[in-house]
């Protein structure tokens, strides 16, 4: 039985959408993760040539019509890549909705990761429309004090603050040039001056 190209394209799109449906719009799909979901490297290249996927760097894709921000990349690094990279400092405050008293630069994003953990090349080389300020640190255990933040289509982990329980400060390094109020957040025994 002979199928038309249009029908073949329809089937490929249908199965691509069916398999990646668990992947929310606006997020990156790592090639290694896609292989685990049944997409061989050859099939990924076929989808790229057919304009169903676009490459955002070696080993990373997005759906062709998706607008992917740095948050969608963090989603993939955390959920698919097993990295502990997460927003911290002013960026975490902003995502947590607690930045109304800080003067923020929307053009800079502060990220932290585990000691020795590097940002993937596809992330470093992509233009996310913001300046990325990344700090690899072993200051605190990787998962301590991270909070899940729900964005429009997905959620990511960010540095959270819970002064009552002494969890991770949203500011991990005093030398990150944050205002004095952010520096006092670390100690649950101190009162925060306003």
Secondary structure, DSSP 8 states (H G I E B T S, - for coil): ----HHHHHHHHHHHHHHHHTTS-TT--EEHHHHHHTT--HHHHHHHHHTTSEEEEETTEEEETT----HHHHHHHHHHTS----EE-HHHHHHHTT--TTS---TTEEEEEEETT----HHHHHS--SSEEEEEEE-SS-TTTTEEEEE-SS-EEEEE---TTTT---S---GGG---HHHHGGG-TTS----
